[in-house]
Amino acid sequence: MTDRFRFVHITDTHVMAGGAWRIRGTDVDFDTDASLRRVVDTVRRLDPAPAFAVLGGDLASPDLLHRERTLAPSEYASSYMRLTEILGGLPCRAHYLMGNHDNLEAFNLALRPEVLKDVPCYYGFDHGGMHFVALDSHEPGHADGVLDAAQLAWLERDLSAHRPAPTVVFVHHHPWPLGHAWMDTMQLRNGSELMTLLGRHSQVKWLIGGHVHSEQMIQRGGLTFLTTPSTCIQLAKVPGATHFEPGPPGFRVVDVEDGRLSTFVVYAR
């Protein structure tokens, strides 16, 4: 028997100190700080309040202001500082994932100071009789993602040790094509390997991701894959084009009762 509780999935915050995000193909600058503050304010008004939040990756993105070069970890510090200040307004604790725009060393210094700076960000945690797994699909210098052999071996052990508990897995990159030609060039390269592994563990019913700046739900076999909109700009499917829209910022609410999940997306208007 599991408890009744709620959590939220917040992703692709893209906080960037020192500038605003110029929306691709336009002359519009978007304030990712302001949009995240709107999401945090909306989360604070949820009733019932969430027990925890999962931050799904692409949390700080100063690299979007300097596409001509690779930034040093120290150049991410002010963006992560701003991120933690904004997230301090959440009414619950937060768990973090890495995305392709994040920097591991700066990420760990700001968000996981208890670990060494080069420790990858994959782990499990428990709440209310359920098990949760955060995966790290980040590969430095790549927009797509991958789960290395060590992480997959760890995941097999972790899921084997938690077979009795209903389990939710989080990953930043999508494991199979979602029908968007541009984003599907940046998916999880070994997504089929992940799905085969998860298929060996019947307690895993849900996989939740970010990265694609849009809301989707896909069911394959006994597993449901969800993507959550960004807290900033959204990606629309336009035939033959990549089209971004300036919000509204969104996040996902997940209600849990007796190991079963019901979920909906909230847009902070």
ABEGO torsion letter per residue (X at the ends): XBBBBBBBBBBGAGBBBGEBBBBBGBABBBBAAAAAAAAAAAAAABOBBBABBBBAEGABBAAAABAABBBBAAAAAAAAAAAAAAAAABABBBBBBBBAABBAAAAAAAABAABBAABBBBBBBBBGGBBBBBBBABBBGBABBBBBAAAAAAAAAAAAAAAABBBBBBBABBABBAGBAAAAAABBAAAAAAAAAAAABAABABBBBBGAGBBBBBBBEABBBBBBBBABBBBBBBBGBBBBBBOBBBBBBBBBBGGBBBBBBBBBX
